[in-house]
Amino acid sequence: MLCHDTELPRRTTLSAPTPLLQSHPLRSSLNDEAHARPPAAIPSPARLSTLALLCEPGAPGQREALARLAAELGLPAPEANAGHYQGSNGTLTLRWSLHTEFVRLTVIVPGAGSGGFDDTALDAVPAALLSALLGDVLVAAHALLLADDDALPAAPRAIAARWFAGHELIGAELGDGNGVAYTDLRLHPDARLAVGFSRFVLVDRRMGPRQSGRMLQRLFEIETYRMLALLALPLAKQQMARLDELGIALKAVTARLNAADSRDDTLLAEFSALSAELENLVAQTQYRFSASHAYYQLIERRIGELRERRIGGLQPFCEFVEHRLAPAMDTCLTVTRRQDRLTARLQRATALLRTRVEVEGEVQNRALLASMDRRAGLQLRLQETVEGLSVGVLTYYAVGLVGYAAKAAKAAGLHLNAELITGAAIAPVAFAVWWGMRQVRRRLGHA
C-alpha cells in the first residue's frame, strides 16, 4: 500500500557515457579492410560475366562512371569514395571493385538461361552502357554456375564439346569435392569484344550460395592476375636482345682499359653512356616486374584456396599455372638478374677506371712535388749565394763607415792612420756581419 505523500523517484535522462579510451583515427577503416570486397552469395543456377579494365593510378573518372552505370540500371547510388560496390535491382546484381591498376566489373543474373553461352549476364546491360566504360579490357569472361543433375554431361569430352568448342579442358574438383570447375582459357567469339571472352563452368554439387560465390571469385581472380602477371613477358623479351647488345658493348670498352692509346676521358664517357642506358632499361621494367611477381604470388595463394582434387584426364589449375605461367615468370626473373649482373659489371669497370685515374694522378702529383723540391733547392742555393753577396756588400759599407770615422778623427787632430785602420777593420767587420746574418737565419728556421 502506497502512501500518497511518498515522494516518487524522478526520471532522469541518460546521456551517452564518455569514452574512457581514445581510438586511433584509422581504427575503423583498418578494421573494415577485413571485410572489403566480400564474395557474393550466388545460388545455382546463375550466369556471370566479369570485365577487368586497365586504368591509370588514382582511377580518374571511374567512380563517376560507376555512378552513371548504377543510375541507368536502377541500382542504389554508390558511396562517393567507395573502393568496392554491390547493388541489385531484382533482375541483376552488379559488383564493382577498384584496384591499383585495374577495375573489375561483374554482372550476376540468376538462372541458367538456355544453359549455354548464347545468352550471358552481360545481355542484361544495355550496349550503350558497356561502351561508356572507361579503360582497356584486359580480362573478359563469362561463367555458368549450374546445379548438379542428370542433365549435365559427365565426360570431359562431352563438356568440352557442349561449352568449349571441343578444346582441351583444364579442370578439377574444388572445395574438397563440393564443386567442379572447367575452362579452356581460350577466347571464344563474342559480339561485344573483338578478341572474345573466356569461359568458365562451375558445377555446384554441395557448395551452397556462399561457397559458390567464393569459388567463382577465386577463379575470376586467378584469370585476372594471370593476365596482369603476363604483362611483363613482352617487356622481358624485348629487353633480352638489348641486354645482349649492352653486354657486348661493355666487354669491348672494358678490353680497351689496357690499351696504350686509350684515353681515360673517352672511356669514362662510354661507361657513362652505357650506365645511363642500363638505368633507363631498369626504370622501364622495375615496376612491371615487381608487380608481376606480386600477382604470381596471389595466383598461387588463390589456387591453394581452391582445394583442388584431380579429375582423370584433365590438367588441374595448379599444374597449368606451374607449366605455363611459371616459365614466363622465370623469364622476367632472368631479365632482372641480368640487369643486376650488368650493373655490377659496369660498376666494377668504372671503379677500375677510377682507380687508374687516381694512380695516374698520384704519379703526376709525385712528379710535381719532385719538381717543387728541385725548385726549392735551387732557390736555397740562390739564397745562399745572395747571402754571400750581402755579407760582402754590408762589409763594404761598414768598413767605409769606419774609414770615414777614422778620417774625421784625424782631421780633428788625432794622430791616426786612416788607411791602416780601414784595412784592419775589414776582417772583424766581415766576421761580425756573417755571424749576425747566421743568427737571423737560425732564428727564422726555428720560428
C-alpha positions as CSV (number, residue, x, y, z in Angstrom):
1,M,0.0,0.0,0.0
2,L,1.5,3.3,-1.1
3,C,1.3,6.4,0.9
4,H,0.2,9.5,-1.1
5,D,2.8,11.6,0.5
6,T,5.6,9.3,-0.5
7,E,8.0,11.1,-3.0
8,L,8.5,9.0,-6.1
9,P,12.0,8.9,-7.7
10,R,12.4,11.4,-10.5
11,R,13.1,10.2,-14.1
12,T,16.5,11.3,-15.4
13,T,17.5,11.4,-19.0
14,L,20.5,9.2,-19.6
15,S,23.3,10.7,-21.7
16,A,25.9,8.8,-23.7
17,P,28.8,7.7,-21.5
18,T,32.1,9.5,-22.1
19,P,34.6,7.0,-23.7
20,L,37.3,6.1,-21.3
21,L,39.8,5.3,-24.1
22,Q,40.7,7.2,-27.3
23,S,40.6,5.3,-30.6
24,H,43.2,5.6,-33.3
25,P,41.9,7.7,-36.3
26,L,42.4,4.8,-38.7
27,R,41.0,2.0,-36.4
28,S,37.6,1.8,-38.1
29,S,38.9,1.9,-41.7
30,L,41.6,-0.7,-40.9
31,N,39.1,-3.0,-39.2
32,D,36.8,-2.7,-42.3
33,E,39.7,-3.9,-44.5
34,A,39.0,-7.4,-43.3
35,H,35.5,-7.2,-44.8
36,A,36.5,-5.4,-48.0
37,R,35.3,-6.9,-51.3
38,P,33.4,-9.8,-49.7
39,P,32.3,-12.6,-52.1
40,A,28.7,-12.6,-53.2
41,A,26.3,-15.4,-52.2
42,I,25.2,-16.9,-55.6
43,P,22.5,-19.6,-55.7
44,S,22.8,-22.0,-58.5
45,P,21.9,-21.8,-61.4
46,A,23.3,-18.4,-62.4
47,R,25.1,-16.6,-65.1
48,L,28.1,-14.3,-64.5
49,S,30.2,-12.0,-66.7
50,T,33.3,-10.2,-65.5
51,L,35.5,-7.5,-67.0
52,A,38.9,-6.2,-65.8
53,L,39.7,-2.8,-67.3
54,L,43.1,-1.3,-67.0
55,C,43.0,2.2,-65.6
56,E,45.5,4.9,-64.6
57,P,46.7,5.1,-61.0
58,G,44.1,7.0,-59.0
59,A,41.4,5.9,-61.4
60,P,40.2,9.3,-62.6
61,G,36.6,9.1,-63.6
62,Q,36.0,5.5,-62.6
63,R,33.7,6.3,-59.7
64,E,31.7,8.8,-61.8
65,A,31.3,6.1,-64.5
66,L,30.1,3.7,-61.8
67,A,27.6,6.2,-60.5
68,R,26.2,6.7,-64.1
69,L,26.0,3.0,-64.7
70,A,24.2,2.3,-61.4
71,A,21.7,5.1,-62.1
72,E,20.9,3.8,-65.6
73,L,20.4,0.3,-64.2
74,G,18.2,1.5,-61.4
75,L,20.7,0.4,-58.7
76,P,21.4,2.2,-55.4
77,A,23.9,5.0,-55.8
78,P,27.5,4.1,-54.7
79,E,29.3,6.0,-51.9
80,A,31.5,8.9,-53.1
81,N,34.9,7.3,-52.2
82,A,33.9,3.6,-52.3
83,G,36.6,1.1,-53.2
84,H,34.0,-1.6,-53.9
85,Y,30.3,-1.7,-54.6
86,Q,27.5,-4.2,-54.9
87,G,23.9,-3.3,-56.0
88,S,20.9,-5.3,-57.1
89,N,17.6,-4.4,-58.7
90,G,16.0,-7.9,-58.7
91,T,17.0,-8.6,-62.2
92,L,20.8,-8.5,-61.9
93,T,23.5,-7.8,-59.4
94,L,26.3,-5.5,-60.2
95,R,29.7,-5.8,-58.4
96,W,32.4,-3.3,-58.8
97,S,35.9,-3.1,-57.2
98,L,38.7,-0.7,-57.7
99,H,42.3,-2.0,-57.6
100,T,45.7,-0.4,-58.0
101,E,45.9,-0.6,-61.8
102,F,42.5,-2.1,-62.9
103,V,38.8,-2.0,-62.2
104,R,36.8,-5.2,-62.0
105,L,33.1,-5.2,-63.0
106,T,31.0,-8.3,-62.5
107,V,27.3,-8.8,-63.5
108,I,25.3,-11.7,-62.0
109,V,22.0,-12.8,-63.3
110,P,20.0,-15.7,-61.7
111,G,19.0,-18.7,-63.8
112,A,20.8,-20.8,-66.3
113,G,19.0,-19.2,-69.3
114,S,19.5,-21.5,-72.3
115,G,22.1,-23.5,-70.4
116,G,24.9,-22.2,-72.6
117,F,26.9,-19.1,-73.5
118,D,24.4,-17.9,-76.2
119,D,22.8,-15.7,-73.5
120,T,25.1,-14.2,-70.9
121,A,24.8,-12.0,-67.9
122,L,26.0,-9.0,-70.0
123,D,22.8,-9.2,-72.0
124,A,21.1,-7.5,-69.1
125,V,23.3,-4.5,-69.5
126,P,22.5,-2.1,-72.5
127,A,25.2,-1.9,-75.1
128,A,25.4,1.9,-74.7
129,L,26.3,1.5,-71.1
130,L,29.0,-1.0,-71.9
131,S,30.6,1.2,-74.5
132,A,30.8,4.0,-71.9
133,L,33.0,2.0,-69.6
134,L,36.5,3.5,-69.0
135,G,39.7,1.7,-69.7
136,D,41.0,-1.1,-71.9
137,V,39.7,-4.6,-71.4
138,L,42.4,-7.0,-70.3
139,V,40.2,-9.8,-69.0
140,A,36.7,-10.7,-70.1
141,A,35.0,-13.9,-69.0
142,H,31.6,-15.5,-68.9
143,A,30.7,-18.1,-66.3
144,L,27.9,-20.6,-65.8
145,L,27.0,-21.8,-62.3
146,L,25.0,-25.0,-62.7
147,A,23.3,-27.3,-60.2
148,D,24.5,-30.9,-60.4
149,D,21.8,-33.0,-62.0
150,D,21.3,-35.8,-64.5
151,A,21.1,-33.4,-67.5
152,L,24.8,-32.4,-67.2
153,P,27.3,-34.4,-69.2
154,A,29.7,-36.3,-67.1
155,A,32.6,-37.0,-69.5
156,P,35.1,-34.1,-70.0
157,R,35.0,-34.7,-73.8
158,A,31.2,-34.1,-73.8
159,I,31.6,-31.0,-71.6
160,A,34.3,-29.6,-74.0
161,A,32.0,-30.3,-77.0
162,R,29.0,-28.6,-75.4
163,W,30.5,-25.4,-73.9
164,F,34.2,-25.1,-75.1
165,A,34.1,-25.9,-78.9
166,G,35.8,-29.2,-78.3
167,H,39.1,-27.6,-76.9
168,E,41.3,-29.4,-74.3
169,L,40.0,-28.6,-70.8
170,I,41.5,-27.5,-67.6
171,G,39.5,-28.5,-64.6
172,A,39.4,-30.0,-61.1
173,E,37.1,-30.7,-58.2
174,L,37.0,-27.7,-55.9
175,G,36.3,-27.2,-52.2
176,D,37.2,-30.8,-51.3
177,G,34.9,-32.2,-53.9
178,N,31.9,-29.9,-53.3
179,G,32.1,-28.5,-56.8
180,V,33.7,-29.0,-60.2
181,A,35.2,-26.2,-62.4
182,Y,36.0,-26.4,-66.1
183,T,37.7,-24.0,-68.5
184,D,39.9,-24.0,-71.6
185,L,41.3,-20.5,-71.0
186,R,40.7,-19.7,-74.7
187,L,39.0,-16.7,-76.2
188,H,35.6,-17.5,-77.7
189,P,33.8,-15.2,-80.1
190,D,31.5,-12.5,-78.6
191,A,30.0,-9.6,-80.4
192,R,30.9,-7.2,-77.5
193,L,34.6,-7.7,-77.8
194,A,36.7,-8.3,-80.9
195,V,39.1,-10.8,-79.4
196,G,36.3,-12.7,-77.5
197,F,35.6,-13.8,-73.9
198,S,37.0,-16.6,-71.8
199,R,34.6,-19.2,-70.4
200,F,34.1,-21.0,-67.1
201,V,31.6,-23.6,-66.0
202,L,31.2,-24.4,-62.3
203,V,29.0,-27.3,-61.2
204,D,27.5,-26.9,-57.7
205,R,27.4,-30.3,-56.0
206,R,27.2,-29.4,-52.4
207,M,28.7,-25.9,-52.2
208,G,25.8,-23.7,-51.5
209,P,25.5,-20.0,-52.4
210,R,28.4,-18.6,-50.3
211,Q,31.0,-21.2,-51.3
212,S,29.9,-20.9,-54.9
213,G,30.4,-17.2,-54.8
214,R,33.9,-17.6,-53.2
215,M,34.9,-20.2,-55.8
216,L,33.8,-18.1,-58.7
217,Q,35.5,-15.0,-57.3
218,R,38.8,-17.0,-56.9
219,L,38.5,-18.3,-60.5
220,F,38.0,-14.8,-61.8
221,E,40.9,-13.5,-59.7
222,I,43.2,-16.3,-61.0
223,E,42.4,-15.3,-64.6
224,T,42.8,-11.6,-63.9
225,Y,46.1,-11.9,-62.0
226,R,47.4,-14.4,-64.7
227,M,46.9,-11.8,-67.4
228,L,48.3,-9.0,-65.3
229,A,51.4,-11.1,-64.4
230,L,51.9,-11.8,-68.1
231,L,52.1,-8.1,-69.0
232,A,55.7,-8.2,-68.1
233,L,56.6,-11.0,-70.5
234,P,56.7,-8.9,-73.8
235,L,58.8,-6.3,-72.0
236,A,61.2,-9.0,-70.8
237,K,61.6,-10.5,-74.3
238,Q,62.1,-7.0,-75.7
239,Q,64.9,-6.3,-73.2
240,M,66.7,-9.6,-73.7
241,A,68.2,-8.5,-77.0
242,R,69.1,-5.1,-75.8
243,L,70.9,-6.5,-72.7
244,D,72.9,-8.7,-75.1
245,E,74.0,-5.6,-77.0
246,L,74.9,-3.7,-73.8
247,G,76.9,-6.7,-72.6
248,I,78.9,-6.9,-75.8
249,A,79.5,-3.1,-75.8
250,L,80.6,-3.2,-72.2
251,K,83.0,-6.1,-73.0
252,A,84.6,-4.1,-75.8
253,V,85.0,-0.9,-73.7
254,T,86.5,-2.9,-70.8
255,A,89.0,-4.6,-73.1
256,R,90.3,-1.1,-74.1
257,L,91.2,-0.3,-70.5
258,N,94.7,-1.9,-71.0
259,A,95.2,-0.4,-74.4
260,A,98.2,2.1,-74.6
261,D,96.3,4.6,-76.8
262,S,93.2,4.6,-74.7
263,R,92.1,7.9,-73.2
264,D,90.5,8.0,-69.8
265,D,88.1,10.7,-70.6
266,T,86.8,8.8,-73.7
267,L,86.4,5.5,-71.7
268,L,84.6,7.4,-68.9
269,A,82.2,8.9,-71.4
270,E,81.5,5.5,-72.9
271,F,81.0,3.9,-69.5
272,S,78.6,6.7,-68.5
273,A,76.6,6.3,-71.7
274,L,76.2,2.5,-71.0
275,S,75.3,3.1,-67.4
276,A,72.6,5.7,-68.4
277,E,71.0,3.3,-70.9
278,L,71.1,0.4,-68.5
279,E,69.4,2.5,-65.8
280,N,66.8,3.5,-68.3
281,L,66.0,-0.1,-69.0
282,V,65.8,-0.9,-65.3
283,A,63.4,2.0,-64.8
284,Q,61.2,0.8,-67.6
285,T,60.8,-2.7,-66.1
286,Q,61.2,-2.3,-62.3
287,Y,57.5,-1.6,-61.5
288,R,56.2,-4.1,-64.0
289,F,58.4,-7.0,-62.9
290,S,57.8,-6.4,-59.2
291,A,54.0,-6.2,-59.9
292,S,54.1,-9.4,-61.9
293,H,55.9,-11.2,-59.0
294,A,53.2,-10.0,-56.6
295,Y,50.4,-11.1,-58.9
296,Y,52.1,-14.5,-59.3
297,Q,52.1,-14.9,-55.5
298,L,48.4,-14.0,-55.4
299,I,47.7,-16.7,-58.1
300,E,49.5,-19.3,-56.0
301,R,47.5,-18.3,-53.0
302,R,44.2,-18.4,-54.8
303,I,44.9,-21.8,-56.3
304,G,45.7,-23.1,-52.8
305,E,42.3,-21.8,-51.6
306,L,40.5,-23.8,-54.4
307,R,41.5,-27.0,-52.6
308,E,41.7,-28.9,-55.8
309,R,41.2,-32.6,-56.5
310,R,42.3,-34.1,-59.8
311,I,39.8,-35.3,-62.4
312,G,41.1,-38.2,-64.5
313,G,42.3,-37.0,-67.9
314,L,42.3,-33.2,-67.0
315,Q,45.0,-30.8,-66.1
316,P,44.2,-29.1,-62.8
317,F,44.7,-25.3,-62.3
318,C,47.8,-25.7,-60.2
319,E,49.6,-27.8,-62.9
320,F,48.5,-25.4,-65.7
321,V,50.0,-22.4,-63.7
322,E,53.1,-24.4,-63.0
323,H,53.7,-25.4,-66.6
324,R,52.5,-22.3,-68.4
325,L,52.9,-19.3,-66.1
326,A,56.0,-20.2,-64.1
327,P,58.3,-20.2,-67.2
328,A,57.1,-16.7,-68.1
329,M,57.8,-15.5,-64.5
330,D,61.3,-17.2,-64.7
331,T,62.0,-15.2,-67.9
332,C,61.2,-12.0,-66.1
333,L,63.3,-13.0,-63.2
334,T,66.2,-13.9,-65.6
335,V,66.0,-10.4,-67.1
336,T,66.1,-8.8,-63.7
337,R,69.1,-10.9,-62.7
338,R,70.9,-10.0,-66.0
339,Q,70.2,-6.3,-65.3
340,D,71.7,-6.7,-61.8
341,R,74.8,-8.5,-63.2
342,L,75.3,-6.0,-65.9
343,T,75.0,-3.2,-63.4
344,A,77.6,-4.8,-61.2
345,R,80.0,-5.3,-64.2
346,L,79.6,-1.6,-65.1
347,Q,80.3,-0.6,-61.5
348,R,83.4,-2.7,-61.3
349,A,84.7,-1.4,-64.7
350,T,84.0,2.2,-63.7
351,A,85.8,1.6,-60.3
352,L,88.8,0.1,-62.2
353,L,89.0,3.2,-64.5
354,R,88.6,5.5,-61.5
355,T,91.4,3.6,-59.7
356,R,93.7,4.0,-62.8
357,V,92.9,7.7,-63.0
358,E,93.7,8.1,-59.3
359,V,97.0,6.2,-59.7
360,E,97.9,8.4,-62.6
361,G,97.0,11.5,-60.6
362,E,99.2,10.3,-57.8
363,V,102.1,9.8,-60.2
364,Q,101.6,13.3,-61.6
365,N,101.4,14.7,-58.0
366,R,104.6,12.9,-57.1
367,A,106.4,14.4,-60.2
368,L,105.0,17.8,-59.3
369,L,106.3,17.6,-55.7
370,A,109.7,16.5,-57.0
371,S,109.8,19.4,-59.3
372,M,108.9,21.7,-56.5
373,D,111.6,20.2,-54.3
374,R,114.2,20.9,-57.1
375,R,113.0,24.4,-57.4
376,A,113.2,24.9,-53.6
377,G,116.8,23.6,-53.7
378,L,117.7,26.0,-56.4
379,Q,116.1,28.8,-54.5
380,L,118.0,27.8,-51.4
381,R,121.3,27.8,-53.3
382,L,120.4,31.1,-54.9
383,Q,119.5,32.5,-51.5
384,E,122.9,31.3,-50.1
385,T,124.7,33.0,-53.0
386,V,122.7,36.2,-52.3
387,E,123.6,35.9,-48.6
388,G,127.3,35.7,-49.5
389,L,127.0,38.8,-51.7
390,S,125.0,40.5,-49.0
391,V,127.9,39.9,-46.5
392,G,130.3,41.5,-48.9
393,V,128.1,44.4,-49.6
394,L,127.4,45.0,-45.9
395,T,131.0,44.6,-45.0
396,Y,132.0,47.1,-47.7
397,Y,129.6,49.7,-46.4
398,A,130.5,49.1,-42.7
399,V,134.2,49.4,-43.4
400,G,133.5,52.5,-45.4
401,L,131.8,54.0,-42.3
402,V,134.9,53.0,-40.2
403,G,137.2,54.7,-42.7
404,Y,135.1,57.9,-42.6
405,A,135.2,57.9,-38.8
406,A,139.0,57.5,-38.8
407,K,139.4,60.3,-41.3
408,A,137.2,62.5,-39.2
409,A,139.2,61.7,-36.1
410,K,142.5,62.5,-38.0
411,A,141.1,65.8,-39.2
412,A,140.2,66.6,-35.6
413,G,143.9,66.4,-34.6
414,L,144.3,62.8,-33.6
415,H,147.4,61.2,-35.0
416,L,145.8,58.2,-36.7
417,N,146.5,56.3,-40.0
418,A,143.0,56.3,-41.5
419,E,144.0,53.8,-44.3
420,L,145.6,51.4,-41.8
421,I,142.5,51.5,-39.6
422,T,140.2,50.9,-42.5
423,G,142.2,47.9,-43.7
424,A,142.4,46.4,-40.2
425,A,138.6,46.7,-39.8
426,I,137.8,44.6,-42.8
427,A,138.2,41.2,-41.2
428,P,136.3,41.8,-37.9
429,V,133.5,43.7,-39.7
430,A,133.1,40.9,-42.2
431,F,133.1,38.3,-39.4
432,A,130.5,40.3,-37.4
433,V,128.2,40.7,-40.5
434,W,128.5,36.9,-41.3
435,W,127.8,35.9,-37.7
436,G,124.8,38.3,-37.4
437,M,123.2,37.0,-40.6
438,R,123.7,33.4,-39.5
439,Q,121.9,34.1,-36.2
440,V,119.0,35.8,-38.0
441,R,118.7,32.8,-40.4
442,R,118.8,30.4,-37.4
443,R,116.0,32.2,-35.6
444,L,113.9,32.2,-38.7
445,G,114.4,28.5,-39.1
446,H,113.1,27.8,-35.5
447,A,110.1,30.1,-35.9
